[in-house]
Amino acid sequence: MFSWSIPTISSIQRTNVVLVAVSAAILAWFASTPAAVGCILGGAVVIANLWILSMLGGLILAASGAGISGVAAKLGALALPLKLLIVVGLVYLVFTRARVDGMGFGVGVLTQMAAIIIETGRASVRGAA
């Protein structure tokens, strides 16, 4: 019997770091060094993105809990799409300027989804126990 529990951001991040390291090692061994570097870069992007997202979310929740309205609330609501635009722009620059291996980058990005699935399963098992 499963009881759905929510994993913490820090547990997802820890699992993601391990998955990126393992994936990069596998890519370095079986594919190429540029693929492994791309994997590390893709993993670093999603790890940093989730960390920034959790910080912004915490700030927005703190501002709404304190009853802050007006300019601060509007800036908080604007921060999330602006963060997305900055991340997409930086990834575009990395691909166009540094010639990062796309397959490796994609594997690195997908490690976060795997980390979320793994940690959700672990949290659910702990919640059922």
C-alpha positions as CSV (number, residue, x, y, z in Angstrom):
1,M,0.0,0.0,0.0
2,F,1.4,3.4,-1.0
3,S,0.7,6.6,0.8
4,W,1.7,9.5,-1.5
5,S,4.2,11.8,0.2
6,I,6.0,14.8,-1.1
7,P,9.8,14.6,-1.3
8,T,11.9,17.6,-0.2
9,I,13.7,19.8,-2.7
10,S,17.0,19.0,-1.0
11,S,16.5,15.2,-1.4
12,I,15.7,15.7,-5.1
13,Q,18.8,17.8,-5.5
14,R,21.0,15.2,-3.8
15,T,19.7,12.4,-5.9
16,N,20.0,14.5,-9.0
17,V,23.7,15.2,-8.3
18,V,24.3,11.5,-7.9
19,L,22.4,10.7,-11.1
20,V,24.4,13.4,-13.1
21,A,27.7,12.0,-11.9
22,V,26.7,8.4,-12.7
23,S,25.3,9.4,-16.1
24,A,28.4,11.5,-17.0
25,A,30.6,8.6,-16.1
26,I,28.6,6.2,-18.2
27,L,28.6,8.7,-21.1
28,A,32.4,9.2,-20.8
29,W,33.0,5.5,-20.8
30,F,30.6,4.4,-23.6
31,A,30.0,7.6,-25.7
32,S,32.5,10.4,-25.5
33,T,34.0,13.0,-23.3
34,P,32.1,15.9,-24.9
35,A,28.8,14.0,-24.2
36,A,29.9,13.6,-20.5
37,V,30.7,17.3,-20.3
38,G,27.3,18.1,-21.9
39,C,25.6,15.9,-19.3
40,I,27.3,17.7,-16.4
41,L,26.4,21.0,-17.9
42,G,22.7,20.0,-18.4
43,G,22.6,18.6,-14.9
44,A,24.1,21.8,-13.5
45,V,21.5,23.9,-15.4
46,V,18.5,22.0,-14.0
47,I,20.0,21.8,-10.5
48,A,20.6,25.6,-10.4
49,N,17.2,26.2,-12.0
50,L,15.4,24.2,-9.3
51,W,17.4,25.9,-6.5
52,I,16.6,29.4,-7.9
53,L,12.9,28.4,-8.3
54,S,12.7,27.1,-4.7
55,M,14.3,30.4,-3.4
56,L,11.9,32.5,-5.5
57,G,8.9,30.5,-4.4
58,G,9.9,30.8,-0.8
59,L,10.3,34.6,-1.2
60,I,6.9,34.9,-2.9
61,L,5.2,32.8,-0.2
62,A,6.9,34.8,2.6
63,A,5.7,38.1,0.9
64,S,2.2,36.8,0.6
65,G,2.2,35.6,4.2
66,A,3.3,38.9,5.4
67,G,0.5,40.7,3.6
68,I,2.8,42.6,1.3
69,S,1.0,43.9,-1.7
70,G,1.5,46.3,-4.5
71,V,4.9,46.6,-6.2
72,A,6.6,43.8,-4.2
73,A,3.9,41.3,-5.1
74,K,4.0,42.3,-8.7
75,L,7.8,41.9,-8.8
76,G,7.5,38.5,-7.2
77,A,5.1,37.4,-9.8
78,L,7.3,38.7,-12.6
79,A,10.4,37.0,-11.2
80,L,9.4,33.5,-12.2
81,P,8.9,34.1,-15.9
82,L,11.9,36.3,-16.0
83,K,14.0,33.5,-14.5
84,L,12.8,31.2,-17.2
85,L,13.7,33.7,-19.9
86,I,17.2,34.1,-18.4
87,V,17.8,30.3,-18.2
88,V,16.6,29.8,-21.8
89,G,18.8,32.6,-23.0
90,L,21.8,31.2,-21.2
91,V,21.3,27.7,-22.5
92,Y,20.9,29.2,-26.0
93,L,24.2,31.0,-25.6
94,V,25.9,27.9,-24.4
95,F,24.7,25.9,-27.4
96,T,25.6,28.5,-29.9
97,R,29.0,29.7,-28.4
98,A,30.5,26.6,-26.7
99,R,29.2,23.9,-29.0
100,V,27.9,21.6,-26.2
101,D,27.0,18.0,-27.1
102,G,23.2,18.0,-27.3
103,M,22.7,14.4,-26.4
104,G,24.8,14.7,-23.3
105,F,23.0,17.9,-22.3
106,G,19.7,16.2,-22.8
107,V,20.7,13.3,-20.6
108,G,21.8,15.7,-17.9
109,V,18.5,17.6,-18.0
110,L,16.5,14.3,-17.8
111,T,18.3,13.3,-14.7
112,Q,16.1,15.7,-12.7
113,M,13.0,14.0,-13.9
114,A,14.5,10.7,-12.8
115,A,15.5,12.2,-9.5
116,I,11.9,13.5,-8.9
117,I,10.5,10.0,-9.7
118,I,13.0,8.2,-7.4
119,E,12.5,10.6,-4.5
120,T,8.7,10.6,-4.8
121,G,8.8,6.8,-4.7
122,R,11.2,6.9,-1.6
123,A,9.0,9.4,0.2
124,S,5.9,7.3,-0.5
125,V,7.5,4.2,0.8
126,R,8.6,6.1,3.9
127,G,5.1,7.5,4.3
128,A,3.5,4.1,4.2
129,A,5.9,2.6,6.8
